[in-house]
Amino acid sequence: MENSSSNNTGLKVGLGILLVLFLGTAFYTSKLYKEKKENEATLISEKKEVMTDLSNMAKQYDLAIGENEVANGKLVEARERIQGLMDSLKISQNSVNSLWRYKKKFLALQEEMDVLLAENDSLKVENKLLATSLDSTQVQLAERTMFTDSLLVQNSELAEVMENAAVLQTVDLKGFGVIERRSGKLIPTERASRSDKIRVCFTIAKNSLVQSGDKELYVQVIDPNNNVLGANEQIQFEQKVLNYSLVSKFNYENRNLNICEFVSPNEDEKFEKGRYVVNVFNKNDLISTSEFSLR
């Protein structure tokens, strides 16, 4: 009888210990789950705040761009970079490290915006004065704008957005008509009838995951009639056939690389008036797109 009573007592004690452990584990698990949900809610809230800040910044650029019939090229490019960051943020993971990187990008873009908007106000005053100048003065302004744009390409703020992908990416893609002088000098123009060539410029973004060496990208320029200009040759990647205007070949050295290519009209023809689309492909993957108009 004493042994039976002792066994029952031990069993009760064991069950009591197991019950305490079970309740403790359940409490701890519940606490961790609650903390995880709270952290996720905080990250989502902060992500929305960053998205709201970027959206407000984009609206300020839209307002500044809308004030000019011919928008300041630097404002347009800065607006496109903001849109690219917003698109990337939408699909980003809700993590502290990821959100911190986007906040740093936002702060850098905010500083740039203050400088660009101040510069834009100054340029508006200059443009009013230049409107009454001679043709020679207008040519000088075009040269200055072209030089300013080339400096802007060298300072890409979004070069690290795709750093975790082991493929080449391009930023700051733009196309425009140019007049080619006999001396080789290039003058940008928006007139289709005066354009000798279409110049396509972009920046290969630095990516430490991509091995250095000879690389190539496919550039496609589509005119207002939906024709592919340039060589208009085809290449097949698996099930997809790509019509391209030219192959841009370069030596990649694990750093930002500025590239400009030219597309000429078909023989004895001029460029059409209207909207042009410029696409850059890495094999069969579209990695960058832009558009411009000739009048």
C-alpha positions in Angstrom: 0.0 0.0 0.0 2.8 2.4 0.9 4.5 1.7 -2.5 1.3 2.3 -4.4 0.7 5.6 -2.6 4.3 6.6 -3.2 4.0 5.8 -6.9 0.7 7.8 -7.2 2.4 10.8 -5.5 5.4 10.6 -7.9 3.1 10.4 -10.9 1.1 13.4 -9.8 4.3 15.4 -9.3 5.6 14.4 -12.7 2.3 15.4 -14.3 2.4 18.7 -12.5 5.9 19.4 -13.8 4.9 18.5 -17.3 1.8 20.8 -17.0 3.9 23.7 -15.8 6.4 23.2 -18.6 3.6 23.0 -21.2 2.0 26.2 -19.9 5.4 27.9 -19.8 6.2 26.9 -23.4 2.8 28.0 -24.6 3.2 31.3 -22.9 6.6 31.9 -24.4 5.5 30.8 -27.8 2.5 33.2 -27.6 4.8 36.0 -26.5 7.2 35.4 -29.4 4.3 35.3 -31.9 2.9 38.6 -30.5 6.3 40.3 -30.7 6.7 39.1 -34.3 3.3 40.5 -35.3 4.1 43.8 -33.6 7.4 44.0 -35.4 5.8 43.2 -38.7 3.1 45.9 -38.1 5.8 48.4 -37.3 7.9 47.6 -40.4 4.8 47.8 -42.6 3.9 51.2 -41.1 7.4 52.6 -41.6 7.4 51.2 -45.1 4.2 53.1 -45.8 5.7 56.3 -44.4 8.7 56.0 -46.7 6.4 55.3 -49.7 4.3 58.4 -48.7 7.4 60.6 -48.5 8.6 59.4 -51.9 5.2 60.0 -53.4 5.1 63.6 -52.0 8.6 64.1 -53.4 7.5 62.8 -56.8 4.5 65.3 -56.7 6.9 68.2 -56.1 8.9 67.1 -59.2 5.7 66.8 -61.3 4.8 70.3 -60.3 8.2 71.7 -61.3 8.3 69.7 -64.5 4.7 70.9 -65.4 5.7 74.5 -65.2 8.0 74.2 -68.3 6.9 73.4 -71.8 10.4 71.8 -72.2 11.1 70.1 -68.9 14.5 70.4 -67.3 16.2 67.1 -68.1 17.7 66.7 -64.7 14.3 67.0 -63.0 12.8 64.4 -65.4 15.6 62.0 -64.6 15.4 62.6 -60.9 11.6 61.9 -61.1 12.3 58.6 -62.9 14.8 57.5 -60.2 12.2 58.2 -57.5 9.6 56.1 -59.4 12.2 53.3 -59.7 12.8 53.4 -56.0 9.1 53.4 -55.3 8.6 50.3 -57.6 11.5 48.5 -55.9 10.1 49.4 -52.4 6.7 47.9 -53.2 8.2 44.5 -53.8 10.9 44.6 -51.2 10.9 42.4 -48.1 9.7 43.8 -44.8 13.0 43.7 -43.0 14.9 46.2 -40.9 18.0 46.1 -43.1 16.0 46.5 -46.3 13.9 49.4 -44.9 17.1 51.1 -43.6 18.6 51.0 -47.1 15.5 52.6 -48.6 15.5 55.3 -46.0 19.1 56.2 -46.8 18.2 56.3 -50.5 15.3 58.6 -49.7 17.5 61.0 -47.6 20.0 61.2 -50.5 17.2 61.9 -53.0 15.7 64.5 -50.7 19.0 66.4 -50.6 19.3 66.2 -54.3 15.8 67.5 -54.8 16.5 70.6 -52.7 19.5 71.4 -55.0 17.7 70.6 -58.2 14.6 72.6 -57.5 16.7 75.6 -56.5 18.7 75.2 -59.7 15.5 74.8 -61.7 14.2 78.2 -60.3 17.5 79.8 -61.5 17.2 78.1 -64.9 13.7 79.4 -65.4 14.9 82.9 -65.1 17.8 82.2 -67.5 15.4 80.7 -70.0 13.3 83.8 -70.1 16.3 85.9 -70.9 17.6 83.4 -73.4 14.3 83.4 -75.3 15.2 86.7 -76.8 18.8 85.8 -77.7 20.3 85.0 -81.1 20.6 81.5 -82.6 24.2 81.3 -81.5 23.2 81.8 -77.8 20.6 79.0 -78.2 23.3 76.7 -79.4 25.4 77.5 -76.4 22.5 76.7 -74.1 22.0 73.3 -75.8 25.7 72.6 -75.3 25.6 73.5 -71.7 22.5 71.3 -71.1 24.2 68.4 -72.8 27.3 68.8 -70.6 25.1 69.0 -67.5 23.3 65.8 -68.4 26.6 64.0 -68.9 27.7 65.0 -65.4 24.4 63.8 -64.0 24.9 60.3 -65.5 28.1 59.9 -63.5 26.1 60.3 -60.2 23.5 57.6 -60.3 21.7 57.4 -57.0 20.1 54.0 -57.7 23.2 52.0 -58.8 22.9 49.7 -55.8 19.2 48.9 -56.1 20.0 45.7 -58.0 23.3 44.8 -56.2 21.9 41.5 -55.0 21.2 40.2 -58.5 24.1 38.7 -60.4 23.1 40.3 -63.7 24.0 43.6 -65.4 21.4 46.4 -64.9 21.2 49.9 -66.5 20.0 53.2 -65.1 19.5 56.7 -66.5 18.4 55.5 -70.0 17.5 58.3 -72.4 17.3 58.8 -76.1 17.2 62.0 -78.1 17.8 63.4 -81.6 21.2 65.0 -82.4 22.6 67.1 -85.2 26.0 65.9 -86.3 28.4 68.7 -87.6 31.2 67.9 -90.0 33.6 68.5 -87.2 32.0 65.6 -85.3 30.3 68.0 -82.8 26.8 66.8 -81.6 24.0 69.2 -80.9 20.8 67.8 -79.3 17.5 68.7 -81.1 13.8 67.9 -80.7 13.1 68.3 -84.4 12.7 65.2 -86.5 13.6 66.9 -89.7 16.9 68.2 -88.3 17.9 65.0 -86.5 20.8 63.2 -88.2 20.9 60.4 -85.6 19.3 59.2 -82.5 21.6 59.0 -79.5 20.9 56.4 -76.8 22.8 56.8 -73.5 22.7 54.8 -70.3 24.8 53.8 -67.3 25.8 50.2 -66.5 25.3 50.0 -62.7 28.1 48.6 -60.6 27.4 45.1 -59.3 30.0 43.2 -57.4 28.3 39.9 -58.1 28.9 40.2 -61.9 32.3 39.0 -63.1 34.3 41.6 -65.1 35.1 41.1 -68.8 33.6 41.6 -72.2 29.8 42.0 -72.1 27.0 43.0 -74.5 23.4 44.4 -74.3 20.8 44.7 -77.0 19.4 48.1 -77.7 16.0 48.5 -79.4 14.7 51.8 -80.8 11.0 51.8 -82.0 9.7 54.7 -84.1 6.2 56.2 -84.0 5.1 53.7 -86.7 6.2 50.8 -84.4 9.2 50.0 -86.6 12.5 48.9 -85.2 15.2 51.2 -86.4 18.9 50.5 -87.0 20.0 47.0 -88.0 16.6 45.5 -87.2 18.1 42.1 -86.8 16.7 39.1 -84.9 18.2 36.9 -82.2 16.4 34.0 -80.5 16.6 33.2 -76.8 14.8 29.9 -76.0 11.2 30.6 -77.1 11.6 34.3 -77.5 12.7 36.2 -80.6 14.1 39.7 -80.2 14.4 42.4 -82.9 17.2 44.8 -82.0 18.6 48.0 -83.4 22.2 47.4 -82.3 24.4 45.3 -80.0 26.2 47.4 -77.4 29.5 45.7 -76.6 31.8 46.9 -73.7 34.3 45.8 -71.2 32.8 45.6 -67.7 35.3 46.3 -64.8 33.0 46.1 -61.7 32.2 49.8 -61.6 29.7 52.2 -63.1 30.2 52.6 -66.9 28.6 55.3 -69.1 27.7 54.2 -72.6 26.3 56.1 -75.6 25.2 54.5 -78.9 23.9 55.9 -82.2 21.0 54.8 -84.5 20.8 56.2 -88.0 17.6 56.4 -90.1 17.2 54.1 -93.0 18.9 55.2 -96.2 17.4 58.3 -97.9 14.9 58.6 -95.1 14.3 61.0 -92.3 13.1 60.3 -88.8 9.3 60.5 -88.3 7.6 63.0 -86.0 6.1 61.5 -82.8 6.9 59.3 -79.8 10.0 57.0 -79.8 10.5 54.1 -77.4 14.0 52.9 -76.3 14.5 49.5 -74.7 17.6 47.8 -73.4 17.7 44.0 -73.1 20.1 41.7 -71.2 19.6 38.7 -73.5 15.8 38.3 -73.5 15.2 40.3 -70.3 14.0 43.9 -70.6 16.1 45.8 -68.0 15.4 49.4 -68.9 13.0 51.4 -71.0 12.5 55.1 -71.8 10.7 57.3 -74.4 11.1 60.7 -76.1 9.4 62.7 -78.8 10.5 64.4 -82.0 8.4 67.2 -83.4 
